[in-house]
Amino acid sequence: MINSYSLFFDDGGVLNDNELRESEWRILVGEYFVPKFGGTMEQWATANKTVFDEFLARFETEYEGNSDYDFEEMWRKEDLIWIDSMIQEVGVEMNMTDDKKLKLVRDASVWIIGKVDSAIPGMVDIVTYLFKEHYRLYMALSSRFYELEGYLTNMNIRHMFTGLYGPDLISTPKSSSKYYCKIFKKENLRAEAVIVIDDTPSKLEYAKETGHCDSSQFSNK
């Protein structure tokens, strides 16, 4: 029998350890790019940390709390900044069009995600238990679908989730209650029957605010 509650998990800070994942990314970035473009593992690791820290700063000032930005355009811009900035930091050449750079970023990310092992101890067991207890499990995050799917596949729990949601799938950033309202409407869920698990207080506030969304956005069941 399906449990009456639906659980929405965030990824980083809830299922996966952000610091561990970031440290593994720095190593794997070098493993991927050194054979293709040169430089050293240490140079790529340092460049990746610098570029990622700069991205986080931009995200907090330009995107966090802004529900109107174009998510796809934001990631296109940030992907190009990511690769161009690392190439400049390491001091190697890359003669590619923007489209080829974007494909390279996607290919590199998929390869790296396939090797990252950053699950918070015990979380796979918790998700497995909830799945066996017939809760409907969902993911709701700020990043892209393919990234999340890769991490969950690594953890062998992808099949346990009824739905995976990110801004690229609902054309709405995770920066206001609109994000959750859209998902709940799509899944035909009542807000009072949803539990949201997130490590960021502002995201939990957005989830709480779904009680003020237009009632037509929710199921009447």
N, C-alpha and C positions, 0 to 999 in steps of 0.2 A: 504493500500500500504506500502511495506517494505521501511523504510528509507534507503538512500544510504550509511549511515555511520554505521560502527560497533564499539561498545564501549567495551574496555577491562578494567575491574576494578581489582585493587588489593583488598585484604581483610583488613588485619590489618592496621589501620591508614587511611583507606578510607571508608570502610563500618562499621568496628568495631573499638572500642576504645581499643587500646592495653593495656593501663594501667588498665582500668576497667576489661578487660578480664583476665589479669594476676592476679588481686586481687581476682576475683571470682574463678579462678583456685586454688589459694592457699587455699581457704576455702573448696572447693569441693574435693580437694585431701584428706584432712583430713576426710571428711564425707565418702569417699569411702574406705580409707585404715585403719582407726582406728578400725572399727568392724572386719576387717580381720586379722590384725597383731598387734594391740595394739598401744601404744603411745598416745599422746594427739593431739588435733586439732592444738594447737599452735606449737607443734614440727613438725608436717607434713607441716604446712604452712611455717615455717621458712626454713625447709629443701628444700621445693619446690622452694622458692625464691632463695636460695643459688645455687641450681643445675641449675635453669633456667638462672641465671646471668652468671654462668660459661659456659653454652652452648652458650649464645649469644657471649661471648668473643671468644670462639673457632670458631664459625661460621664466625665472622668477620675476623679472622686471617687465618683460614684454608680453608674456602669454598667460601666466598664472592669474586667475581671476578675470580674464578677458574672454568672454563667451562669443565674441564676434570674429575672431581671426580665422583665416582659411587654413585648416589643419594640413591639407595636402600641400599647399604652397609653402607653409612654414617648414615642413619636413624636406621639401625639395631644396629650399634655401639652406637649411641646416646641414643636409647631407653634403652639399657642395662645399660649405664652409668647413665641414669635418675633414673631407679628403684634401682640399686645397691647403688648409692650415697645417695638417700633418706633413704634407709633402714639403711645404716651406720650412717647417721646423726641422725636419730631418735633412733637408738640403739635397733632395734628389729631383730628377726630372720626370714630368708626366705630361706628355703631349696627347691630350684627349679632348674630345668634345664634351660638353656638359652631359649629354645623354649617355655617353660611354662611361663617364665618371659616376653617374647615378647607378648604372648597371653594376659597375665595380663595387660601389658601396653596398648595394643589395647582395651581391654574391659574397662579398667579404663577411657581411653581417650574418647571413645564413650559415656560412661555414663556421664562424666563431660561435654562434649560438648553439650549433650542433655539438660543440665540444665543452661548453660551459657546464660546470657542476656546482651550483651555488644554493641549492635548496636548504632552507633553514631546518636544522635537525628536528624531526618529529612531525613536520608539516605534511609530508606524504602520508604518514599513518593517520593523521587527523582527517585529511581529505578522504582517504579510503574508508575510514569509519563512517563519516557523514554520508558518503555515497551508498554504503551498505545499509545505512539507516533510512535510505530513500528520500533524503533531502534533494531538492533540485539545486544544483550547483552552477553558478555562473562566474565569469570573470568580468570585471569592469576596470579598465585601466586607462592611462593617459597616452600610451604609446600605440604602436601599430600591430595589427592583427598577426602578421607573419612572425613577428618577434615573439609574441606571447605563445603562439602555437608551437614554435620551436622549443621554448623553455618547458612547456607542459609535456611535450612529446619526450624530451630528455628525462623528465621525472616519471614517465610512464603513467600519467594521470589524465592525459588529454581526453580519453574516452569517458571520463567520469563527469564531464561538464556538459550541461544542457546547451549552454551558449557562451561564446566568448565575445566581448564587446570592447571596442576602442573607438576613438573619435573618427577614424577612417571609415568605419562601418555605418555610423549613424550621422555623419557630417556635422557633428557637434563636439566641441572640445569638452574635456572633463573639468570645466571651469565655472559651472553653475548648476542649479537644479534641473535645467533643461536637459542636461545629459542623462540623468536618471529618469526623468519623465518620459523621454523618448524610448528608453529601453523598457521601462515597465509597461508602456503602452504596446510596444512591439510584442512583448512576451505575455500580454494580457494578465498582468499581475496587479494585485491591490498593494498599495504602498505599505499598509499596516501588516502585510504578510511577508515582508522582505526584511532580511537582516543584512546590513552592509558592514564588511570588515575591511578597514583601511588604516594605514599608519599615519595618514595626514589629516589633522583635525579639520581643515577647511573642506576636504572632500566629504567627511562625515556630516558637516553642516549642510552641504549641498544636498546630501541624501535626506536629511531631516526635513529640508524645505520642500520636499516633494508633496508633503501634506497640503501645501498652498498652491500646488499646480491646479490648473483647470481640471475639474472633475471628469471631463470628457476624455482626458488622457489616460484614464485608468479603467480597469475592468469593473463591471458591476456584479461579477459573480461572487 
